[in-house]
Amino acid sequence: MLVLLPPSEGKATAGRGRPVALDGLSLPGLTAARAAVLDELVALCGSDEDKAAEVLGLSPGLRGEVARNAGLRTAPAMPAGRLYTGVLYDALDLASLDATARRRAQQSLLVFSGLWGAVRLGDRIPAYRCSMAVRLPGLGGLAAYWKPFMDEVMPEAAGGGLVLDLRSSAYAAAWKPRGEVARRTATVRVLQVAVVDGVEKRTVVSHFNKATKGKLVRSLLTSGARPRTPDGLAGDLRDLGYAVDHTPGSPRLDVLVHDLH
């Protein structure tokens, strides 16, 4: 099973350590493309703070991210599994997994990134600010930029099992499974269920969506479940105590939650 995750805007920082080594990251077919994005981002942030803040969509309170990006080539790097924080990653709580589940996470989780394309949890990268929605002056929109490179490397990375795609729409645009891989790709939508005037209402709640997806991935890792199809995933999640609405043969699963605690 391969699980595709979005990154998080929140990131930890390494106090010291070696800088990123592009040729040491997973998915080596992306190395040249990563270098091109890194070069442009560093050059932009090192030459024009105002323009960089505009391109990156930074509020005044986040202007410090420009200087941090300018120093990415020499900044201390840390494993991606420790770098990304935020709601989904807090719920996933990688640090508290036992050794077996942590090994599964290293093998099966892939985090998409506007700067790096995609990384595995053990890949050492520095804290950065560059979402997939960014449009760099020289390379253009990053989702479109990454797409041909992802089309080359992702079919092999997907292996022969289920692909569980939990990415947000901006990151999903960088690679869309096709053909045989698409037939074994599942997506999950998290819906809050409430009864209003005797009628059941289902709504999407962004914060709880992220938390539930983090818990869901953690449950799969700790249980050792290895579904190979969306139908199999629906069954495994029900066995793990999740309320799942799924039509057999459909790639989409709705996970239903009844509170926000």
C-alpha positions in Angstrom: 0.0 0.0 0.0 1.2 3.5 -0.9 -0.4 6.4 1.0 -0.1 9.9 -0.6 -0.2 12.8 1.9 -0.2 16.5 1.6 2.5 18.4 3.5 1.7 20.9 6.2 2.3 24.6 6.4 3.6 24.1 10.0 7.1 22.7 10.1 9.6 22.0 12.8 13.1 23.4 12.5 16.4 21.6 13.1 18.8 23.4 15.3 21.8 22.0 13.5 22.8 19.3 11.1 23.8 18.7 7.6 22.0 20.5 4.8 19.9 18.8 2.2 21.6 16.5 -0.2 19.4 16.3 -3.3 21.1 13.1 -4.6 20.3 11.4 -1.3 16.5 11.8 -1.5 14.0 9.1 -2.5 12.6 9.1 -6.0 16.0 10.0 -7.7 14.2 10.6 -11.0 13.1 13.9 -9.5 16.6 15.1 -8.6 17.1 17.5 -11.5 13.6 18.9 -11.2 14.1 19.5 -7.5 17.3 21.3 -8.2 15.5 23.6 -10.6 12.8 24.6 -8.1 15.3 25.0 -5.3 17.5 27.2 -7.4 14.7 29.5 -8.5 13.1 29.7 -5.0 16.5 30.5 -3.3 17.3 33.1 -6.0 13.9 34.8 -5.8 13.9 34.9 -2.0 17.5 36.2 -1.9 17.0 39.0 -4.3 13.6 40.6 -3.8 11.8 40.1 -0.5 8.6 42.0 -1.6 8.3 40.0 -4.8 9.0 36.8 -3.0 6.4 37.4 -0.4 3.8 38.2 -3.1 4.7 35.1 -5.1 4.5 32.9 -2.0 1.3 34.4 -0.8 2.8 35.4 2.6 1.0 37.7 5.0 3.1 40.4 6.7 3.5 38.2 9.8 5.2 35.5 7.7 7.7 37.7 5.9 10.5 35.9 7.8 9.8 32.8 5.7 11.4 34.7 2.7 14.8 34.8 4.5 14.5 31.2 5.6 13.9 30.2 1.9 16.9 32.2 0.8 19.1 30.0 3.0 17.7 26.6 2.1 20.9 25.3 0.6 22.8 25.6 3.8 20.0 25.2 6.4 20.0 22.2 8.7 17.9 19.3 7.3 15.8 16.8 9.3 13.7 13.7 8.3 10.5 14.7 6.7 8.6 12.5 9.3 9.8 15.0 12.0 9.6 18.1 9.9 5.9 18.2 9.1 3.6 19.2 11.9 0.0 20.4 11.9 -3.4 18.7 12.4 -3.0 15.6 10.2 0.6 14.9 11.4 -0.4 15.5 15.1 -3.1 12.9 14.7 -0.8 10.5 12.9 1.7 10.9 15.7 4.6 9.1 14.0 6.9 9.4 17.0 4.7 7.2 19.2 4.4 4.3 16.7 6.0 1.0 17.6 9.0 -0.2 15.6 6.9 -2.3 13.3 4.3 0.4 12.5 7.1 3.0 12.1 8.8 0.7 9.5 5.5 0.4 7.6 5.2 4.2 7.7 8.7 4.6 6.2 7.8 2.2 3.4 4.3 3.3 2.6 3.9 7.1 3.2 4.8 9.6 0.5 4.4 13.3 1.2 3.9 15.6 -1.8 5.6 19.0 -1.8 5.7 22.1 -4.0 9.5 22.3 -3.5 10.6 18.6 -3.4 7.9 17.0 -5.6 7.4 14.1 -3.2 9.5 12.7 -0.3 9.5 9.7 2.0 9.5 10.1 5.8 13.2 9.4 6.1 14.3 12.0 3.5 16.2 14.8 5.2 15.0 18.2 4.1 15.1 21.7 5.7 12.1 23.7 6.8 10.7 25.7 3.8 7.7 27.7 2.5 6.5 26.8 -1.0 3.1 25.4 -1.6 2.0 23.5 -4.7 -0.2 26.5 -5.5 2.8 28.8 -6.0 3.6 30.1 -9.5 7.3 30.8 -9.7 8.3 33.4 -12.3 10.6 31.2 -14.3 9.0 27.7 -13.9 5.3 28.7 -13.7 2.7 26.9 -11.6 4.3 24.2 -9.6 1.5 21.6 -10.0 1.9 21.8 -13.8 5.6 21.9 -13.5 5.8 18.7 -11.5 3.3 16.7 -13.5 5.5 15.3 -16.2 8.2 14.3 -13.7 5.6 12.6 -11.5 4.2 10.8 -14.4 7.6 9.2 -14.9 8.4 8.2 -11.3 5.0 7.5 -9.7 3.9 4.3 -11.5 6.9 2.5 -10.2 6.6 4.1 -6.7 2.9 2.9 -6.6 4.0 -0.7 -6.7 1.3 -3.3 -7.1 -0.9 -2.6 -4.1 -3.5 -0.1 -3.1 -2.8 3.7 -3.6 -4.6 5.6 -0.9 -4.7 9.2 -2.0 -5.3 11.7 0.9 -3.9 14.7 -0.8 -5.6 18.1 -1.0 -6.7 19.3 -4.5 -3.6 21.5 -5.1 -1.3 18.5 -4.5 -3.5 16.0 -6.3 -3.1 18.2 -9.4 0.6 17.3 -9.6 -0.1 13.6 -10.3 -3.2 11.8 -11.3 -3.1 8.0 -11.3 -3.9 6.5 -14.7 -4.7 3.1 -16.2 -4.2 0.1 -14.0 -2.9 2.3 -11.1 -6.1 4.4 -11.1 -8.2 1.2 -10.8 -6.6 0.4 -7.5 -6.5 4.0 -6.1 -8.8 5.1 -3.4 -9.7 8.5 -2.1 -11.3 9.4 1.2 -13.8 12.1 2.1 -14.5 12.8 5.8 -18.1 14.0 6.5 -19.5 15.2 9.8 -23.0 13.7 10.4 -25.6 15.7 12.3 -29.4 15.3 12.5 -31.2 18.6 11.9 -35.0 18.6 12.4 -35.0 14.9 12.0 -33.0 14.9 8.8 -29.5 13.6 8.6 -27.0 16.2 7.2 -23.5 15.5 6.1 -21.0 18.3 5.8 -17.2 18.6 5.1 -15.3 20.1 8.0 -11.7 21.0 7.1 -10.0 20.7 10.5 -11.6 17.5 11.4 -11.1 16.2 7.9 -7.3 16.4 8.5 -7.4 14.9 12.0 -9.5 12.0 10.9 -7.2 11.2 8.0 -4.2 11.2 10.3 -6.0 8.8 12.7 -7.1 6.7 9.8 -3.6 6.3 8.5 -2.3 5.5 12.0 -5.0 2.8 12.4 -3.9 1.2 9.1 -0.2 1.3 10.1 -0.7 -0.1 13.6 -3.1 -2.9 12.5 -0.9 -4.1 9.7 -3.8 -4.0 7.2 -2.8 -4.3 3.6 -5.8 -3.7 1.4 -5.2 -4.0 -2.3 -8.4 -2.4 -3.6 -10.8 0.4 -2.5 -13.4 -2.3 -1.6 -10.8 -4.0 0.6 -9.9 -0.7 2.2 -13.6 -0.1 3.1 -13.8 -3.5 4.7 -10.6 -3.0 6.7 -11.7 0.5 7.9 -15.0 -0.9 9.1 -13.1 -3.7 10.9 -11.1 -0.9 12.6 -14.2 0.8 13.9 -14.8 3.5 11.3 -18.2 4.3 9.9 -17.7 4.0 6.1 -20.2 4.7 3.3 -18.9 3.1 0.2 -20.4 1.8 -3.0 -18.7 -1.4 -4.2 -16.5 -0.8 -7.2 -16.2 3.0 -6.4 -12.8 4.6 -5.8 -14.2 7.0 -3.2 -15.0 6.2 0.5 -16.9 8.5 2.8 -15.8 8.2 6.4 -18.5 9.5 8.7 -17.9 11.2 12.0 -20.6 12.3 14.5 -18.7 14.8 16.7 -15.7 17.1 16.6 -13.8 15.8 19.6 
